[in-house]
Amino acid sequence: MDSPQPYDFSSAKRKRSPSVEAPTPPVKVAKTQSSHLQINYLARQHSEILPLIASDDSLPAILSLIGDYDAVLHRHESMAGNLGARPLGPILIKRFERLFLGPPKILKSHGKEGSTVGWLDVVEFARNKPEQFNLEKMRDGVRVCQFYTKQSRVEITEDDYQLIASGMPQKLIPPQPILEDEEKELGTLEILEKSLGSIVQLADQVSARARQLNHKIKNRKNAIVSRREAEAATNDGHLANSPMSAGNVRAPSNGEQRSSHSSPSGFTAVNQQTPNPDSITEHGNSDTGGPSKPVNGTVMRGASNATKTELLSKFFTNSERAVRDHDQTKASIIARPT
């Protein structure tokens, strides 16, 4: 008799489900700052060339240039082109515009002053909105193309319309960006970054040292004012305790009256002198430069307006000195005998 076969427990075990691989996390794609890459190398709104900013410029000039540079970035124009570089793109655009009979006709504009519509804008409009780029027959029988772009109502002739509709002008538009223009833009941005860095560093130093100097100036001013107030309070105390004060005045006796009349002529006691009202300034300061006097119970703080006005007439800024030296040199040249 055959012996019973041993039971295979391994076959009775539940088979595991095939392992499912965990989904791989999506690869993080670096966010491209597309807003900074939308650079128009082909045209710019203003024709004047902007100067290069420098740390030795005056503060108002620096603030004005920073505003101009920020406006260029806001319009997505080439910084190199606005600072005087000659990009290749605008040169090619001038050749491109010679294909047409004349500039596009602007019927009505609601845009900002100085904004224009060029043939590049017309070709771009025809490519992006072909359903709105059509010929229309006018009342006099002439066929024209009218459309609205850049907040302006534009009209072009039938010949220009046919040329654009053929697709030939689009082939002449240079691809963007042109490597040469992008290289100039990158170099310009590096130059401006270095210049602005030095200006920021200088501005931080000026701000820190100006705060320190202002603190020292305030301390000296407060010390002078405190000394004058203390001296004024001391003088008021002496006057209150003097024998000639209102509380200490007593009726003189007959002998004292006779002695007072017998005083030698020409002698007057110091404490009997009364100040001349004309010698007191409007701020309670005497003309001799004494301490501030109480006015209506309050000691006046600071120098008088007349003093500050006189000082300002003798102080000159660097620009005022340059103008004065220039005028003096010019006057000496004119007065020189020939």
C-alpha positions as CSV (number, residue, x, y, z in Angstrom):
1,M,0.0,0.0,0.0
2,D,1.4,3.3,-1.0
3,S,2.2,5.8,1.7
4,P,0.3,9.1,1.6
5,Q,2.1,11.9,-0.1
6,P,2.9,14.9,2.1
7,Y,0.6,17.9,1.6
8,D,2.3,20.8,-0.1
9,F,1.4,23.9,1.9
10,S,3.3,26.2,-0.4
11,S,0.8,25.5,-3.2
12,A,-2.1,26.4,-0.9
13,K,-0.7,29.8,-0.1
14,R,-2.5,32.7,-1.8
15,K,-0.3,34.0,-4.6
16,R,0.7,37.5,-4.3
17,S,-0.6,40.0,-6.8
18,P,2.1,41.2,-9.2
19,S,4.0,44.1,-7.7
20,V,2.8,47.4,-9.1
21,E,5.7,49.9,-9.4
22,A,5.1,53.2,-7.7
23,P,4.5,55.9,-10.3
24,T,7.6,58.0,-10.8
25,P,7.1,61.6,-9.7
26,P,6.9,64.1,-12.5
27,V,10.1,65.8,-13.4
28,K,10.1,69.3,-12.2
29,V,10.5,71.6,-15.1
30,A,12.3,74.9,-14.4
31,K,9.9,77.8,-14.8
32,T,10.9,80.0,-17.6
33,Q,10.4,83.6,-16.9
34,S,8.7,84.2,-20.2
35,S,7.7,87.7,-19.3
36,H,11.4,88.7,-19.4
37,L,12.0,86.8,-22.6
38,Q,9.4,88.7,-24.6
39,I,11.9,91.2,-25.9
40,N,11.1,93.3,-29.0
41,Y,14.5,93.8,-30.7
42,L,12.9,95.2,-33.9
43,A,11.4,98.6,-32.8
44,R,11.3,101.0,-29.9
45,Q,8.7,103.7,-29.0
46,H,11.1,106.6,-28.5
47,S,13.8,107.8,-30.8
48,E,16.0,109.5,-28.2
49,I,19.0,107.6,-26.8
50,L,19.1,107.1,-23.1
51,P,22.4,107.8,-21.3
52,L,24.3,105.2,-19.3
53,I,23.6,105.5,-15.6
54,A,26.7,106.1,-13.4
55,S,27.3,106.6,-9.7
56,D,28.7,110.1,-10.1
57,D,25.3,111.4,-11.5
58,S,23.2,113.6,-9.4
59,L,20.4,111.9,-7.3
60,P,17.5,113.4,-9.4
61,A,19.3,112.3,-12.6
62,I,19.7,108.7,-11.2
63,L,16.0,108.6,-10.2
64,S,14.9,109.8,-13.6
65,L,17.1,107.2,-15.5
66,I,15.8,104.4,-13.3
67,G,12.3,105.4,-14.3
68,D,13.3,105.4,-18.0
69,Y,15.0,102.0,-17.7
70,D,12.0,100.6,-16.0
71,A,9.7,101.9,-18.8
72,V,11.9,100.2,-21.4
73,L,11.5,96.9,-19.6
74,H,7.8,97.4,-19.2
75,R,7.4,97.9,-23.0
76,H,9.5,94.8,-23.6
77,E,11.9,96.7,-25.7
78,S,15.6,96.1,-26.2
79,M,17.7,97.9,-23.5
80,A,20.8,97.8,-25.8
81,G,18.8,99.6,-28.6
82,N,17.6,102.3,-26.2
83,L,21.1,103.0,-24.9
84,G,22.6,103.5,-28.4
85,A,23.6,100.1,-29.6
86,R,22.8,99.3,-33.3
87,P,21.0,96.0,-33.3
88,L,20.7,94.2,-36.6
89,G,17.0,93.7,-36.3
90,P,16.0,97.4,-36.8
91,I,18.3,97.6,-39.8
92,L,16.5,94.7,-41.4
93,I,13.1,96.2,-40.6
94,K,14.0,99.4,-42.5
95,R,14.8,97.2,-45.5
96,F,11.5,95.4,-45.0
97,E,9.5,98.6,-44.9
98,R,10.8,99.6,-48.3
99,L,8.6,97.0,-49.8
100,F,5.5,99.1,-49.3
101,L,4.4,102.4,-51.0
102,G,4.4,104.4,-47.8
103,P,3.5,104.2,-44.1
104,P,0.2,102.8,-43.0
105,K,-2.6,105.4,-42.8
106,I,-3.9,106.0,-39.3
107,L,-7.5,107.1,-39.4
108,K,-8.0,107.4,-35.6
109,S,-5.8,106.7,-32.6
110,H,-6.7,106.2,-29.0
111,G,-3.3,105.1,-27.9
112,K,-0.6,106.9,-25.9
113,E,1.2,109.9,-27.4
114,G,4.1,108.7,-29.5
115,S,2.7,105.2,-30.2
116,T,2.8,104.3,-33.9
117,V,1.7,101.5,-36.2
118,G,4.4,100.1,-38.6
119,W,4.3,97.6,-41.4
120,L,5.6,95.0,-39.0
121,D,2.5,95.5,-36.9
122,V,0.3,95.2,-40.0
123,V,1.9,91.9,-41.2
124,E,1.6,90.5,-37.6
125,F,-2.1,91.4,-37.5
126,A,-2.7,89.8,-40.9
127,R,-1.0,86.6,-39.7
128,N,-2.8,86.4,-36.3
129,K,-6.3,87.6,-37.4
130,P,-6.8,86.7,-41.0
131,E,-10.6,86.9,-40.6
132,Q,-10.4,90.6,-39.9
133,F,-7.9,91.4,-42.7
134,N,-10.1,91.9,-45.7
135,L,-10.7,94.3,-48.6
136,E,-13.6,96.6,-48.5
137,K,-15.1,98.7,-51.2
138,M,-15.4,102.4,-50.3
139,R,-18.2,104.8,-51.5
140,D,-15.9,106.1,-54.3
141,G,-15.3,102.6,-55.6
142,V,-11.7,102.3,-54.2
143,R,-11.0,99.1,-52.4
144,V,-9.0,99.4,-49.2
145,C,-8.3,97.3,-46.1
146,Q,-9.3,98.7,-42.7
147,F,-8.7,97.1,-39.3
148,Y,-8.2,98.0,-35.7
149,T,-4.8,97.3,-33.9
150,K,-2.8,98.9,-31.1
151,Q,-5.8,101.2,-30.3
152,S,-5.7,102.7,-33.7
153,R,-7.9,102.5,-36.8
154,V,-5.6,101.7,-39.7
155,E,-6.1,101.7,-43.5
156,I,-3.9,100.3,-46.3
157,T,-4.2,100.3,-50.0
158,E,-5.2,97.4,-52.2
159,D,-1.7,97.0,-53.5
160,D,-0.2,96.7,-50.0
161,Y,-3.0,94.3,-49.1
162,Q,-2.2,92.0,-52.1
163,L,1.5,92.1,-51.2
164,I,0.8,91.1,-47.6
165,A,-1.7,88.4,-48.6
166,S,0.9,86.8,-50.9
167,G,3.0,85.9,-47.8
168,M,6.2,87.3,-49.2
169,P,6.7,90.1,-46.6
170,Q,6.5,87.5,-43.8
171,K,9.4,85.6,-45.2
172,L,11.6,88.8,-44.9
173,I,10.9,89.3,-41.2
174,P,14.1,88.3,-39.4
175,P,13.7,85.4,-36.9
176,Q,13.6,86.4,-33.3
177,P,15.9,86.6,-31.5
178,I,18.8,87.3,-33.7
179,L,21.9,85.9,-31.9
180,E,23.9,89.1,-32.5
181,D,21.2,91.3,-31.0
182,E,20.7,88.9,-28.0
183,E,24.5,89.0,-27.4
184,K,24.4,92.8,-27.3
185,E,21.3,92.8,-25.0
186,L,23.1,90.4,-22.6
187,G,26.2,92.5,-22.5
188,T,24.1,95.7,-21.9
189,L,22.3,94.0,-19.0
190,E,25.6,93.0,-17.4
191,I,26.9,96.5,-17.7
192,L,23.8,98.0,-16.2
193,E,23.8,95.4,-13.4
194,K,27.3,96.4,-12.4
195,S,26.5,100.1,-12.5
196,L,23.4,99.7,-10.5
197,G,25.2,97.6,-8.0
198,S,27.8,100.3,-7.3
199,I,24.9,102.9,-7.1
200,V,23.1,100.7,-4.5
201,Q,26.3,100.2,-2.5
202,L,27.0,103.9,-2.5
203,A,23.4,104.7,-1.6
204,D,23.5,102.3,1.4
205,Q,26.8,104.0,2.6
206,V,25.2,107.5,2.2
207,S,22.1,106.4,4.0
208,A,24.0,104.9,6.9
209,R,26.5,107.7,7.4
210,A,23.8,110.3,6.9
211,R,21.9,108.8,9.8
212,Q,25.0,108.8,12.0
213,L,25.8,112.4,11.2
214,N,22.2,113.4,11.7
215,H,22.2,111.8,15.1
216,K,25.4,113.6,16.1
217,I,24.0,116.9,14.9
218,K,20.8,116.4,16.9
219,N,22.8,115.7,20.0
220,R,24.9,118.9,19.6
221,K,21.7,121.0,18.9
222,N,19.9,119.5,21.9
223,A,23.0,120.2,24.1
224,I,23.0,123.9,23.1
225,V,19.3,124.2,23.6
226,S,19.5,122.5,27.1
227,R,22.3,124.8,28.2
228,R,20.4,127.9,27.1
229,E,17.2,126.7,28.9
230,A,19.2,126.0,32.1
231,E,20.8,129.4,31.9
232,A,17.5,131.1,31.4
233,A,16.0,129.2,34.4
234,T,19.0,130.2,36.5
235,N,18.6,133.9,35.6
236,D,14.9,133.8,36.4
237,G,15.7,132.3,39.8
238,H,18.3,135.0,40.6
239,L,15.8,137.7,39.6
240,A,13.1,136.2,41.9
241,N,15.5,136.2,44.9
242,S,17.1,139.6,44.3
243,P,16.4,142.4,46.8
244,M,14.8,144.5,44.1
245,S,12.2,141.9,43.3
246,A,8.5,142.7,44.0
247,G,8.3,140.6,47.1
248,N,11.4,142.0,48.7
249,V,10.8,145.7,48.1
250,R,10.3,147.7,51.4
251,A,9.7,151.3,52.0
252,P,12.9,153.2,52.6
253,S,13.5,155.1,55.8
254,N,14.2,158.8,55.9
255,G,17.9,158.2,56.4
256,E,18.0,155.9,53.4
257,Q,16.2,158.4,51.3
258,R,18.8,161.0,52.2
259,S,21.6,158.7,51.5
260,S,20.2,157.8,48.2
261,H,19.9,161.4,47.2
262,S,23.5,162.0,48.3
263,S,24.9,159.4,45.9
264,P,27.5,160.7,43.6
265,S,26.3,161.8,40.2
266,G,27.0,159.5,37.3
267,F,26.9,156.3,39.5
268,T,24.1,153.8,39.0
269,A,23.8,150.4,40.6
270,V,24.0,147.4,38.2
271,N,20.9,145.8,39.6
272,Q,19.0,149.0,39.1
273,Q,19.6,149.0,35.3
274,T,16.6,148.2,33.2
275,P,17.1,146.5,29.9
276,N,16.3,148.4,26.8
277,P,13.2,146.8,25.1
278,D,14.7,147.5,21.7
279,S,17.7,145.2,22.5
280,I,15.5,142.2,22.8
281,T,14.8,140.3,19.6
282,E,11.5,138.7,18.7
283,H,12.7,135.4,20.0
284,G,13.7,136.7,23.4
285,N,17.4,136.8,22.5
286,S,19.4,139.9,23.1
287,D,21.5,141.3,20.2
288,T,24.6,140.2,22.1
289,G,23.7,136.5,21.6
290,G,22.5,135.7,25.1
291,P,20.4,132.7,26.0
292,S,16.8,132.4,25.1
293,K,14.3,134.3,27.3
294,P,10.9,132.9,28.3
295,V,8.1,134.2,26.0
296,N,4.6,133.6,27.5
297,G,6.1,131.2,30.0
298,T,7.9,129.1,27.3
299,V,11.6,129.2,26.4
300,M,12.0,129.5,22.7
301,R,14.0,126.5,21.2
302,G,16.4,126.9,18.3
303,A,17.8,129.8,16.4
304,S,15.8,132.6,15.0
305,N,14.6,132.7,11.4
306,A,16.7,135.8,10.8
307,T,19.8,133.9,11.9
308,K,19.1,131.0,9.6
309,T,18.3,133.2,6.7
310,E,21.6,135.0,7.1
311,L,23.5,131.8,7.3
312,L,21.8,130.4,4.2
313,S,22.9,133.5,2.3
314,K,26.5,132.6,3.1
315,F,26.4,128.9,2.5
316,F,26.7,127.4,-1.0
317,T,26.2,123.9,-2.4
318,N,28.6,122.3,-4.9
319,S,26.4,123.2,-7.8
320,E,26.0,126.8,-6.6
321,R,29.8,127.1,-6.1
322,A,30.3,125.8,-9.7
323,V,27.9,128.4,-11.1
324,R,29.5,131.2,-9.0
325,D,33.0,130.2,-10.1
326,H,32.0,130.1,-13.7
327,D,30.4,133.5,-13.5
328,Q,33.5,134.9,-11.8
329,T,35.8,133.4,-14.4
330,K,33.6,134.8,-17.2
331,A,33.5,138.2,-15.6
332,S,37.3,138.3,-15.2
333,I,37.7,137.3,-18.9
334,I,35.4,140.1,-20.0
335,A,37.1,142.7,-17.8
336,R,40.5,141.7,-19.0
337,P,42.0,144.4,-21.2
338,T,42.6,143.4,-24.7
